[in-house]
Amino acid sequence: MSSVGSGYDLYVSTYSPDGKLFQVDYANKAVENSGTLVAIRAKDGVVLGVEKLVPSKMLCSGSNRRVHHIDTHVGVAIAGFLADARQLITRARNEAKNYKSTYGQPIPIKVLSQRIASFNHMHTLYGSVRPFGCSIAITGIDQYGPQLFLVEPSGSCVGYFGASLGKGKQAAKNELEKIKFSEMTCREAIKEVSRIIYSVHDEVKDKDFELELGWISTETNNVHQIVPKELHDEAEAYAKQSLEDANM
């Protein structure tokens, strides 16, 4: 039975005869139209990289960031609508703050991810709201070691060793599947994330972009940080050189 255009997408709480929630599918489409996000969970930490598309040359460098801090031990990266993601970031910061106030210790990454996933899921249950048009990668280091989770508009929350979102999701996934995560350090992962983002970037449709990188590792004393400029420039140069070598 075909249900496309039959009115089943008017409310997020309405299932189609095929068992789909079309508004959730539309939210996922907004994520797919975003710049590529790549995350790698290495043996000593986690690295986040985002292809932030620049729609205008008048845009100030460093504005509209897609890599953010939640707590000292937690960082996130965004794919999809920034305005929607801002609400999830605020929610995540409040959850981390309340957990620490109640239990006297930093919130575990899995607990935080599941709470944000539940918040997302709540927005697929009522006709008066709509799903968030973004997915976020939540990373950090807790008592269980380095952690990486993807939270999607449907409310799903899945842990990964390597993950990708956005326009170049499939091509990036193919590259990630070749990596031995248990043998890779964060410094190596920074270069690898940069290389993958440059390799999947579509220069025809999206000419300008900024590479945003964030990391948390034993080298940063388990504190999430934006990758230092020296490391960032080195990784970007490596990515550009790898791209040139591949095109020769």
C-alpha positions in Angstrom: 0.0 0.0 0.0 1.4 3.4 -1.0 1.2 6.0 1.7 3.2 8.8 0.1 1.2 12.1 -0.1 -1.8 10.5 1.6 -1.9 12.8 4.6 0.1 10.6 6.9 2.8 13.2 7.3 0.5 15.9 8.8 1.1 14.8 12.4 4.2 13.3 13.9 2.1 11.0 16.0 0.4 9.3 13.0 1.8 6.1 11.6 1.4 5.3 7.9 0.1 1.9 6.7 3.7 1.0 6.0 4.6 1.6 9.7 6.5 4.9 9.1 6.5 8.2 10.8 7.1 10.6 7.9 8.0 13.6 9.9 10.8 11.7 11.6 12.0 10.7 8.1 11.9 14.4 7.1 14.0 15.3 10.1 16.5 12.6 9.1 16.6 14.2 5.6 17.5 17.6 7.2 20.5 15.8 8.8 21.5 14.2 5.5 21.6 17.6 3.8 24.0 18.9 6.4 27.8 19.0 6.2 29.6 15.7 6.9 30.4 14.8 10.6 33.0 12.2 11.4 33.8 10.8 14.9 36.4 8.3 15.9 36.8 6.6 19.2 40.5 5.9 19.6 42.3 3.9 22.3 43.1 7.0 24.4 40.1 9.3 23.6 37.6 10.5 21.0 38.0 12.9 18.1 35.1 14.9 16.4 35.3 16.5 13.0 32.7 18.6 11.1 32.6 20.0 7.6 31.0 23.3 8.4 29.7 24.6 5.0 30.2 28.4 4.5 27.3 29.9 2.5 28.8 33.3 2.3 32.3 34.8 2.3 31.0 37.5 4.6 30.5 35.0 7.4 32.9 35.5 10.3 35.4 32.6 10.8 34.6 30.6 13.8 30.9 31.6 14.0 28.0 29.2 14.0 30.1 26.5 15.6 29.2 22.8 15.2 31.5 21.5 18.0 30.5 22.4 21.5 31.3 21.7 25.2 28.7 20.2 27.5 30.8 19.6 30.6 34.5 19.4 31.2 34.4 15.7 30.2 31.8 15.9 27.5 31.8 17.4 24.0 29.3 17.2 21.1 29.2 17.7 17.4 26.1 18.6 15.3 24.7 17.6 12.0 21.5 19.3 10.9 19.7 22.5 11.9 21.8 24.6 14.3 18.7 26.2 15.9 17.3 22.8 16.8 20.7 21.5 18.1 21.0 24.6 20.3 18.0 23.3 22.3 19.6 19.9 22.7 22.9 21.4 23.8 21.1 23.5 26.5 19.2 20.4 27.6 22.4 18.4 27.8 24.2 21.0 29.8 21.3 21.2 32.3 21.2 17.4 32.6 25.0 17.3 33.3 24.6 20.1 35.9 21.6 18.5 37.6 23.3 15.0 37.7 26.4 16.4 39.3 24.3 18.4 41.8 22.3 15.3 42.8 25.0 12.6 42.8 28.2 14.6 43.4 30.0 13.2 40.3 30.2 13.8 36.6 27.4 12.3 34.5 28.4 9.1 32.6 28.3 9.6 28.8 25.8 6.8 28.2 23.4 8.2 30.8 23.6 11.7 29.2 23.1 10.2 25.8 20.0 8.2 26.8 18.5 11.3 28.5 18.9 13.4 25.4 17.5 10.5 23.3 14.5 10.3 25.5 14.0 14.1 25.1 14.1 13.6 21.3 11.7 10.7 21.5 9.2 12.7 23.4 9.1 15.1 20.4 7.8 12.2 18.2 4.8 11.3 20.4 2.6 14.5 20.4 0.9 16.3 17.6 1.7 19.7 19.1 5.5 19.3 18.6 7.8 18.3 15.8 11.0 16.2 15.8 14.3 18.0 16.1 15.9 18.4 12.7 19.4 17.4 13.9 21.5 14.5 15.1 24.3 14.9 17.6 27.4 12.9 18.4 28.1 12.9 22.1 31.6 12.0 23.2 33.6 12.0 26.4 35.7 10.0 28.9 34.2 8.6 32.0 34.8 5.7 34.4 34.2 3.3 31.5 36.8 4.9 29.2 36.3 6.8 25.9 32.7 6.9 24.8 31.0 7.8 21.5 27.2 7.9 21.0 24.9 9.1 18.2 21.5 10.5 19.1 19.1 10.8 16.2 15.7 12.6 15.7 13.8 9.4 16.3 15.2 9.1 19.8 17.6 6.3 19.0 20.9 6.2 21.0 23.7 3.9 19.7 27.3 3.6 20.8 30.0 3.5 18.1 33.8 3.1 17.5 33.5 5.2 14.4 30.5 7.1 13.1 29.5 9.6 10.3 26.5 11.8 9.5 25.5 14.3 6.9 26.0 14.5 3.1 29.1 12.3 2.9 27.8 9.8 5.5 28.1 6.6 3.3 31.5 7.5 1.7 32.9 8.4 5.2 31.5 5.1 6.6 33.3 3.2 3.9 36.6 4.8 5.0 35.9 4.3 8.7 35.4 0.6 8.2 39.0 0.3 7.2 40.4 1.6 10.5 41.6 -0.4 13.4 40.2 1.8 16.2 41.9 -0.2 19.0 45.4 0.7 17.7 44.8 4.3 16.8 45.8 7.3 19.0 43.9 10.6 19.1 46.7 12.4 17.3 46.4 9.9 14.5 42.6 10.1 14.6 42.7 13.9 14.1 44.6 13.4 10.9 42.3 10.6 9.8 39.1 12.5 10.5 40.5 15.5 8.5 41.5 13.3 5.6 38.1 11.6 5.5 36.2 14.9 5.5 38.3 16.4 2.8 38.0 13.2 0.7 34.2 13.2 0.8 33.7 17.0 0.4 31.8 17.8 -2.8 33.7 20.7 -4.4 31.1 21.1 -7.2 28.0 21.6 -5.0 29.7 23.0 -1.8 32.8 25.0 -2.6 33.7 26.6 0.8 33.8 24.9 4.2 35.6 25.2 7.5 37.0 22.1 9.2 36.1 22.0 12.9 37.9 19.6 15.2 37.3 18.7 18.8 39.0 16.1 21.0 39.1 14.6 24.4 42.0 12.3 25.5 44.4 11.4 28.2 46.7 14.0 26.5 44.1 16.7 27.4 43.7 15.4 31.0 40.3 14.0 30.0 39.0 17.5 29.3 37.1 18.2 26.0 38.8 20.9 23.9 38.9 22.4 20.5 41.9 20.9 18.7 44.9 23.4 19.1 45.7 25.4 16.0 49.1 23.7 15.5 47.5 20.3 15.4 44.6 21.5 13.3 46.9 23.1 10.7 49.0 19.9 10.6 46.0 17.7 10.1 44.5 20.0 7.5 47.8 20.0 5.5 48.0 16.2 5.8 44.4 15.9 4.5 45.1 18.2 1.5 48.3 16.4 0.6 46.4 13.0 0.8 43.7 14.4 -1.5 46.3 15.6 -4.0 48.1 12.2 -3.9 44.8 10.4 -4.5 44.0 12.6 -7.5 47.3 12.1 -9.2 
